[in-house]
Amino acid sequence: MAQRRTTRTSRLEARITRDALAVVRRAAEIQGRSVSDFVVAAAQEAAQKTVTEIEIVRLSRAAQEKFVGLLLNPAPPAPALKKAFERHRALVRE
């Protein structure tokens, strides 16, 4: 996988224990990265996972089937919705 070169303009600092730093250094060494590169990549991966988990809606099989069923066979519009649509049509004439 080719790495992209980007200009780094922001700084992130963190204080960690000696033991945690030793593990991070070892992991970075295993991957052939600097400690900084390793920490940035790990933080980005964790951040992306967190954002993805909150943005993706997961439904059970039964909920998926119900959702699709409602999309394919929607309930008829309620009288209030019909009235609102007619009012909108009267106000916004093309």
TACORQUI-V122322 format. One record per residue. N is the residue number from 1. RES is the residue in three letters. PSI is psi in radians with two decimals (999 if undefined). NEAR is the number of other ideal C-beta (glycine too) atoms within 8 Angstrom. Layout:
# TACORQUI-V122322
n = {N;N}
res = {RES;RES}
psi = {PSI;PSI}
near = {NEAR;NEAR}
This chain:
# TACORQUI-V122322
n = {1;2;3;4;5;6;7;8;9;10;11;12;13;14;15;16;17;18;19;20;21;22;23;24;25;26;27;28;29;30;31;32;33;34;35;36;37;38;39;40;41;42;43;44;45;46;47;48;49;50;51;52;53;54;55;56;57;58;59;60;61;62;63;64;65;66;67;68;69;70;71;72;73;74;75;76;77;78;79;80;81;82;83;84;85;86;87;88;89;90;91;92;93;94}
res = {MET;ALA;GLN;ARG;ARG;THR;THR;ARG;THR;SER;ARG;LEU;GLU;ALA;ARG;ILE;THR;ARG;ASP;ALA;LEU;ALA;VAL;VAL;ARG;ARG;ALA;ALA;GLU;ILE;GLN;GLY;ARG;SER;VAL;SER;ASP;PHE;VAL;VAL;ALA;ALA;ALA;GLN;GLU;ALA;ALA;GLN;LYS;THR;VAL;THR;GLU;ILE;GLU;ILE;VAL;ARG;LEU;SER;ARG;ALA;ALA;GLN;GLU;LYS;PHE;VAL;GLY;LEU;LEU;LEU;ASN;PRO;ALA;PRO;PRO;ALA;PRO;ALA;LEU;LYS;LYS;ALA;PHE;GLU;ARG;HIS;ARG;ALA;LEU;VAL;ARG;GLU}
psi = {2.22;2.39;2.46;2.45;2.16;2.67;2.19;2.08;-0.20;2.72;2.52;2.26;2.57;2.55;2.26;2.90;2.82;-0.70;-0.75;-0.71;-0.67;-0.72;-0.74;-0.77;-0.76;-0.78;-0.74;-0.73;-0.76;-0.68;-0.04;0.58;2.86;2.83;-0.74;-0.85;-0.74;-0.82;-0.75;-0.79;-0.75;-0.71;-0.74;-0.74;-0.80;-0.70;-0.78;-0.70;-0.74;-0.79;-0.77;-0.74;-0.59;-0.45;-0.40;2.23;2.14;2.28;2.58;2.89;-0.77;-0.73;-0.65;-0.80;-0.72;-0.76;-0.85;-0.71;-0.73;-0.58;-0.73;-0.52;1.25;2.68;2.63;2.63;2.45;2.75;-0.69;-0.66;-0.73;-0.76;-0.76;-0.70;-0.75;-0.70;-0.74;-0.78;-0.68;-0.60;-0.57;1.48;2.39;999}
near = {2;3;4;4;3;4;3;4;3;4;3;7;4;5;3;6;5;5;6;8;10;8;8;12;9;8;9;13;7;6;7;4;8;6;10;6;9;13;12;9;9;8;9;8;8;8;8;8;8;8;8;8;7;6;5;6;3;3;7;5;6;6;8;9;8;8;9;8;8;9;7;6;5;6;4;4;7;6;6;6;8;9;8;8;9;8;8;8;8;7;6;6;5;2}
